[in-house]
Amino acid sequence: YIYVEDTVKALQALGAAYRKRLRMPVIGITGSVGKTTTREMVTAALSAGRKVTGTSGNSNGQLGVPISICEADLAAEAAVFEMGMSEPGEMPKIAAVARPDLAVVTNIGVSHIENLGSREGICREKMHITDGFGPENTAILNGEEPLLTAFRGKTVFRTVYYGTGPDNDYRAENVRVENGRTCFMVKTPKETISLSLGVPGLHNVMNALAALAAADVL
């Protein structure tokens, strides 16, 4: 047993210390909804070429993130951590522990708006996932959300956008359902590929675009 003044701060200090031992790229994923699905899709996309470690279950808060980091496989070649928040000042603490190299923001909704006051307040808090980012870092952002597209060209770090509109770096076209599968074409900065998903809905097309962008950036 180790006596500490504050168990939450102590756990975060342990997580931050263990994070220094991770030599692989670390991807942080946040957003109002879709974090877990996107995390699984990012893991699946990266697993095509790398051994991946990261969050299991729904451990994405001030306690869950440091625990997930301490459980990470040091032999992995990429780490994917889900990062959630519910109150002001929470994301900076989590980001300081996880220190992601690449961040994905799925969307800005109204979850926890009672604590953050507005969607703008939620967006500001979510974007703290990029605290410490420099020119070598990348944020992958939902290009259908004006609160996120407002960051285009205004950050020291690279921004990559995904969505269905023409201004997105990773764009879904000709979305349709065939034999129970969601099918679409993906235009990337380098090529056009055909993709089909076993899960329905345009929101999952968006999640898949984020995953493809993350894998491609790495």
C-alpha positions in Angstrom: 0.0 0.0 0.0 1.2 3.5 -0.8 -0.4 6.4 1.1 -1.2 9.4 -1.1 -3.0 12.7 -0.4 -5.2 12.4 -3.5 -5.8 9.0 -5.1 -7.1 10.5 -8.4 -4.0 12.6 -8.8 -1.8 9.7 -7.8 -3.3 7.4 -10.4 -2.9 10.1 -13.1 0.7 10.5 -12.1 1.2 6.8 -12.5 -0.4 6.9 -15.9 1.7 9.8 -17.0 4.9 8.0 -15.9 3.9 4.8 -17.7 3.0 6.8 -20.8 6.7 7.7 -21.1 7.4 4.0 -21.7 5.2 3.8 -24.7 7.4 4.1 -27.8 4.6 3.7 -30.3 2.2 6.3 -31.8 -0.6 7.1 -29.5 -4.1 8.0 -30.9 -6.6 9.8 -28.7 -10.3 9.7 -29.6 -13.0 12.0 -28.2 -16.4 13.4 -29.2 -19.9 13.7 -27.9 -21.0 10.4 -29.4 -19.4 7.6 -31.3 -16.1 7.4 -29.4 -16.2 3.7 -28.7 -17.3 2.7 -32.2 -14.7 4.9 -33.7 -12.1 3.6 -31.3 -12.9 0.0 -32.4 -12.8 1.0 -36.1 -9.5 2.8 -35.7 -8.1 -0.3 -33.9 -9.4 -2.5 -36.7 -7.9 -0.3 -39.5 -4.5 -0.1 -37.8 -4.5 -3.8 -37.1 -4.2 -4.4 -40.8 -0.5 -3.5 -40.5 0.4 -3.1 -36.8 0.0 -4.7 -33.4 -2.5 -2.4 -31.5 -3.1 -1.9 -27.8 -5.4 0.5 -26.0 -8.6 1.1 -24.2 -10.9 -1.8 -23.3 -14.5 -1.4 -22.3 -15.5 2.2 -21.6 -12.6 3.4 -19.4 -12.2 6.9 -20.8 -12.2 9.3 -17.9 -9.9 10.7 -15.3 -9.5 7.2 -13.8 -10.0 5.1 -16.8 -7.4 6.7 -19.1 -4.5 6.3 -16.7 -5.6 2.7 -16.0 -5.8 1.9 -19.7 -2.3 3.4 -20.3 -0.9 1.3 -17.4 -2.4 -1.8 -19.0 -1.0 -1.0 -22.5 1.1 -3.6 -24.2 4.7 -2.2 -24.5 5.3 -4.5 -27.5 2.5 -3.0 -29.5 3.1 -0.8 -32.6 0.2 1.6 -32.0 -2.0 2.6 -29.0 -5.6 3.8 -29.2 -7.1 5.5 -26.2 -10.7 6.7 -25.8 -10.9 10.0 -23.9 -14.1 11.3 -22.5 -15.1 14.3 -20.3 -18.1 15.6 -18.5 -17.0 18.8 -16.8 -14.8 21.8 -17.4 -11.1 21.3 -16.9 -11.3 17.5 -17.3 -9.9 17.0 -20.8 -6.7 19.0 -20.1 -6.0 16.6 -17.2 -6.6 13.5 -19.3 -4.6 14.9 -22.3 -1.7 15.6 -20.0 -1.7 11.9 -19.0 -2.3 10.4 -22.4 -0.3 12.9 -24.5 -1.6 11.6 -27.8 0.4 12.1 -31.0 -2.8 12.1 -33.1 -6.3 13.1 -32.1 -9.7 12.2 -33.5 -12.8 14.3 -32.7 -16.0 12.5 -33.8 -18.5 15.4 -33.3 -19.8 18.1 -31.0 -23.2 17.3 -29.4 -25.0 18.3 -26.3 -23.9 15.6 -23.8 -22.9 17.3 -20.5 -24.1 20.7 -21.8 -25.5 21.3 -18.3 -21.8 21.5 -17.1 -20.2 23.2 -20.1 -23.0 25.7 -20.9 -23.1 25.5 -24.7 -22.0 23.4 -27.7 -19.2 26.0 -28.1 -18.1 25.2 -24.5 -18.1 21.5 -25.2 -16.0 22.1 -28.4 -13.4 24.1 -26.5 -13.2 21.4 -23.8 -13.0 18.6 -26.4 -10.2 20.4 -28.3 -8.0 20.3 -25.3 -7.2 16.8 -26.5 -4.6 18.7 -28.7 -2.9 20.4 -25.8 0.8 20.2 -26.4 0.4 19.6 -30.1 3.0 21.0 -32.5 3.6 20.9 -36.3 4.4 17.2 -36.1 0.9 16.3 -34.7 -2.4 15.8 -36.5 -6.0 16.3 -35.5 -8.6 14.4 -37.5 -11.9 16.3 -37.3 -15.5 15.9 -38.4 -15.8 18.1 -41.5 -19.6 18.2 -41.2 -19.4 20.2 -37.9 -18.9 24.0 -38.3 -17.5 24.3 -34.8 -14.7 22.0 -35.9 -14.2 23.3 -39.4 -13.6 26.7 -37.9 -10.2 25.4 -36.8 -9.1 24.9 -40.4 -5.8 26.9 -41.1 -5.8 28.3 -37.6 -3.8 25.8 -35.6 0.0 25.1 -35.2 -0.8 21.4 -35.8 -2.0 19.8 -38.9 -5.8 19.4 -39.3 -7.4 16.6 -41.5 -11.1 16.6 -42.2 -13.5 13.8 -43.1 -17.1 13.8 -44.2 -19.3 13.8 -47.3 -18.7 17.4 -48.5 -16.2 18.4 -51.2 -13.9 20.2 -48.8 -13.0 17.1 -46.8 -9.6 15.4 -47.1 -11.3 12.0 -46.7 -14.7 12.0 -48.4 -17.5 9.4 -48.7 -19.4 9.3 -52.0 -22.2 7.2 -53.5 -23.3 5.9 -50.1 -25.8 3.1 -50.5 -27.1 -0.2 -49.0 -26.4 -3.4 -50.9 -27.4 -6.9 -49.5 -27.6 -5.4 -46.0 -24.2 -3.8 -46.1 -23.4 -0.1 -46.2 -21.3 0.5 -49.3 -19.5 3.7 -50.5 -16.5 5.1 -52.3 -13.8 6.8 -50.2 -11.7 9.6 -51.8 -8.4 10.1 -50.0 -5.6 12.6 -50.8 -3.9 9.7 -52.7 -6.5 7.4 -54.1 -10.2 6.3 -54.3 -11.2 3.0 -52.7 -14.4 1.0 -52.4 -15.6 0.1 -48.9 -18.4 -1.8 -47.3 -19.5 -2.0 -43.7 -21.4 -4.6 -41.8 -23.0 -1.9 -39.7 -25.8 0.5 -40.9 -26.1 4.2 -40.9 -24.4 7.4 -42.2 -22.9 7.9 -38.7 -20.9 4.7 -39.1 -19.7 5.9 -42.5 -18.4 8.9 -40.7 -16.8 6.7 -38.1 -15.1 4.6 -40.7 -13.8 7.7 -42.5 -12.2 8.8 -39.3 -10.6 5.4 -38.9 -9.3 5.3 -42.4 -7.8 8.8 -42.0 -6.1 7.8 -38.8 -4.6 4.7 -40.3 -3.5 6.6 -43.5 -1.9 9.4 -41.5 0.2 6.8 -39.6 
